[in-house]
Amino acid sequence: MGLPGKLRAHGVRALDAVVLTHAQEDHQGGLAEVLEELPVRMLLDGGLPLDGPDHRHIVSLARSHGAQVRAARAGQRFRIGQELRLQVMAAVERDTEPGTDPNLRATVMIATYRGDDVFLPADAESDVTGGLALPVVDVMKVAHHGSEDPGLPDLLRRLQPELALIEVGRHNRFGHPHPATLAALRAAGVAVHRTDQSGDVSVTMGRYGARVSSPR
């Protein structure tokens, strides 16, 4: 099942916003299909024109299907519906030199729904997020598929999440998630859910906080 099919299985028929965090295949590879099959109101673009033809195709496709394309910038705030708020904490600088590691310029966001905060760092690890003014959060996505991050213990002390999600493929060739990352999460007392173990993981935010579900 492709990404549009997965979204429809969760009742999604249109998207108010899609965030292209940075122009790497594992973060933008499914967006063309989404843009072709589902109405999208806005694409928040964390890439640059120098990022290659695949990125440029996605941006062009978004515009041709009527989506507003906005460059991601630190400090942006968006209101989606009555209760969802998005805040961009870090984003690529428009004058970034070619060849800069895309992970270092990934879009970092805080999503807030009914008073619960979710930390969404994409692939930006603590060398980027450690210098940000971040709030205490309820849920976090672990950066970069759970790769080794020496600054993670300090970041966890600041964020104090109750729940962490690791988006990672089973038997991946990088050995993610790294044992040190898992140890840091255990030491912080964080409940961890991993897509390599649970398949697709859904987090539903509601009146009583975050609820996690998966098909396995």
C-alpha positions as CSV (number, residue, x, y, z in Angstrom):
1,M,0.0,0.0,0.0
2,G,1.4,3.4,-1.0
3,L,1.5,6.4,1.2
4,P,-1.9,7.9,-0.1
5,G,-3.5,4.5,0.7
6,K,-2.1,4.5,4.2
7,L,-3.5,8.0,4.7
8,R,-6.9,7.0,3.4
9,A,-6.9,4.0,5.7
10,H,-6.8,6.5,8.6
11,G,-9.7,8.5,7.1
12,V,-7.6,11.2,5.5
13,R,-9.1,12.6,2.4
14,A,-7.3,16.0,2.2
15,L,-4.3,17.6,3.9
16,D,-4.2,21.2,5.1
17,A,-0.4,21.1,5.2
18,V,2.5,18.8,4.2
19,V,6.0,19.5,5.5
20,L,9.0,18.5,3.4
21,T,11.5,18.6,6.2
22,H,14.6,18.2,3.9
23,A,15.4,17.0,0.5
24,Q,16.4,13.4,1.0
25,E,14.7,10.5,-0.6
26,D,13.5,8.9,2.7
27,H,11.8,12.2,3.6
28,Q,10.5,13.4,0.2
29,G,10.2,10.2,-1.8
30,G,6.5,9.6,-1.3
31,L,5.4,13.2,-1.6
32,A,4.8,13.3,-5.4
33,E,2.3,10.4,-5.1
34,V,0.5,12.2,-2.2
35,L,0.3,15.5,-4.2
36,E,-1.1,13.6,-7.2
37,E,-3.8,11.7,-5.3
38,L,-4.8,13.9,-2.4
39,P,-5.8,17.6,-2.2
40,V,-3.0,19.5,-0.3
41,R,-3.5,23.2,0.7
42,M,0.0,24.0,1.6
43,L,3.5,22.6,1.1
44,L,6.0,23.9,3.7
45,D,9.3,23.4,1.8
46,G,12.5,22.7,3.8
47,G,14.6,22.2,0.7
48,L,16.5,24.4,-1.6
49,P,16.6,24.7,-5.5
50,L,20.1,23.3,-5.3
51,D,18.7,20.1,-3.9
52,G,18.2,18.5,-7.2
53,P,15.5,17.5,-9.8
54,D,13.4,15.4,-7.4
55,H,12.9,18.2,-5.0
56,R,12.2,20.7,-7.8
57,H,9.6,18.3,-9.3
58,I,7.8,18.0,-6.0
59,V,7.6,21.8,-5.6
60,S,6.4,22.2,-9.2
61,L,3.9,19.4,-8.8
62,A,2.5,21.1,-5.6
63,R,2.0,24.3,-7.4
64,S,0.4,22.7,-10.4
65,H,-2.1,21.0,-8.1
66,G,-3.1,24.2,-6.4
67,A,-1.0,24.0,-3.2
68,Q,0.5,27.1,-1.7
69,V,4.3,26.6,-1.4
70,R,6.0,28.3,1.4
71,A,9.7,28.2,2.3
72,A,10.2,26.9,5.8
73,R,11.8,29.6,8.1
74,A,12.6,29.5,11.8
75,G,10.0,31.4,13.8
76,Q,7.0,30.6,11.6
77,R,3.8,29.8,13.3
78,F,0.8,28.1,11.7
79,R,-2.8,27.5,12.9
80,I,-4.5,24.5,11.4
81,G,-8.2,24.4,12.2
82,Q,-9.3,25.4,15.7
83,E,-6.8,23.5,17.9
84,L,-3.6,22.5,16.0
85,R,-0.6,24.9,16.1
86,L,2.7,24.4,14.4
87,Q,5.8,26.3,15.2
88,V,9.0,26.1,13.1
89,M,12.0,26.0,15.5
90,A,14.7,25.6,12.9
91,A,14.9,25.5,9.1
92,V,17.3,25.7,6.3
93,E,18.9,29.2,5.6
94,R,18.3,30.4,2.1
95,D,22.0,31.1,1.6
96,T,23.2,27.6,2.7
97,E,26.3,26.5,0.8
98,P,25.9,23.6,-1.6
99,G,27.0,20.3,-0.2
100,T,25.9,21.0,3.4
101,D,24.6,17.9,5.1
102,P,20.8,17.9,4.6
103,N,20.3,16.5,8.1
104,L,21.9,19.6,9.6
105,R,19.3,21.8,7.9
106,A,16.2,19.7,8.4
107,T,13.1,21.5,9.5
108,V,12.5,21.2,13.2
109,M,8.9,21.7,14.5
110,I,6.8,21.7,17.6
111,A,3.1,20.7,17.1
112,T,0.6,21.6,19.8
113,Y,-2.9,20.1,20.0
114,R,-5.2,20.7,23.0
115,G,-2.3,21.6,25.2
116,D,-0.1,18.6,24.3
117,D,3.2,19.3,22.6
118,V,5.0,17.0,20.1
119,F,8.7,17.5,19.2
120,L,9.3,16.8,15.5
121,P,13.1,17.1,14.7
122,A,13.1,15.2,11.4
123,D,16.8,14.1,11.0
124,A,18.2,17.1,13.0
125,E,20.2,15.7,16.0
126,S,21.3,17.5,19.1
127,D,24.1,19.4,17.3
128,V,21.2,21.4,15.9
129,T,18.4,21.0,18.4
130,G,20.6,21.3,21.5
131,G,20.9,25.1,20.9
132,L,17.1,25.7,20.5
133,A,14.8,27.1,23.1
134,L,12.6,24.0,23.4
135,P,9.6,23.5,25.7
136,V,8.8,20.4,27.8
137,V,6.9,18.1,25.5
138,D,4.6,15.1,25.8
139,V,5.7,13.2,22.7
140,M,8.9,13.3,20.6
141,K,10.0,11.7,17.4
142,V,13.6,10.5,17.9
143,A,15.8,12.2,15.3
144,H,17.4,10.4,12.4
145,H,15.9,7.0,12.9
146,G,17.5,6.5,16.3
147,S,21.1,7.0,15.2
148,E,23.8,7.6,17.8
149,D,23.5,11.1,19.3
150,P,25.8,11.9,22.2
151,G,23.7,14.9,23.1
152,L,20.5,13.0,23.4
153,P,20.6,12.5,27.2
154,D,20.8,16.2,27.8
155,L,18.1,16.9,25.3
156,L,15.8,14.4,27.0
157,R,16.4,16.1,30.3
158,R,15.2,19.3,28.7
159,L,12.2,17.9,26.8
160,Q,11.0,15.4,29.5
161,P,8.8,13.4,27.0
162,E,6.6,10.6,28.2
163,L,6.5,8.9,24.8
164,A,9.1,8.6,22.0
165,L,8.7,7.3,18.5
166,I,11.5,5.9,16.4
167,E,10.7,5.7,12.6
168,V,13.2,3.0,11.4
169,G,13.2,0.1,8.9
170,R,13.6,-3.4,10.1
171,H,17.1,-4.9,9.5
172,N,18.4,-1.6,8.1
173,R,22.0,-1.6,7.0
174,F,22.9,1.3,9.4
175,G,22.1,-0.6,12.6
176,H,19.5,1.9,13.7
177,P,18.3,2.4,16.3
178,H,21.7,2.7,18.0
179,P,22.1,0.9,21.4
180,A,23.3,4.1,23.0
181,T,20.1,5.9,21.9
182,L,17.9,3.2,23.3
183,A,19.8,3.2,26.6
184,A,19.4,7.0,26.9
185,L,15.6,6.6,26.3
186,R,15.4,3.9,28.9
187,A,17.4,5.9,31.4
188,A,15.0,8.8,30.9
189,G,12.0,6.6,31.6
190,V,10.5,7.2,28.2
191,A,8.0,4.8,26.6
192,V,9.4,3.9,23.2
193,H,7.5,2.7,20.1
194,R,9.5,1.6,17.0
195,T,8.2,1.1,13.5
196,D,10.7,-1.8,12.9
197,Q,8.9,-3.7,15.7
198,S,5.3,-2.4,15.5
199,G,4.9,-1.4,11.9
200,D,3.0,1.8,11.3
201,V,2.6,3.7,14.5
202,S,-0.3,6.1,15.0
203,V,-0.5,8.7,17.8
204,T,-3.9,10.1,18.5
205,M,-4.0,13.3,20.6
206,G,-7.2,13.9,22.5
207,R,-8.7,15.1,25.8
208,Y,-6.8,12.5,27.8
209,G,-3.4,12.9,26.1
210,A,-1.6,10.7,23.6
211,R,-2.8,7.3,22.6
212,V,-0.6,5.0,20.5
213,S,-1.8,2.2,18.2
214,S,-0.2,0.0,15.6
215,P,-1.3,-3.0,13.4
216,R,1.1,-5.4,15.1
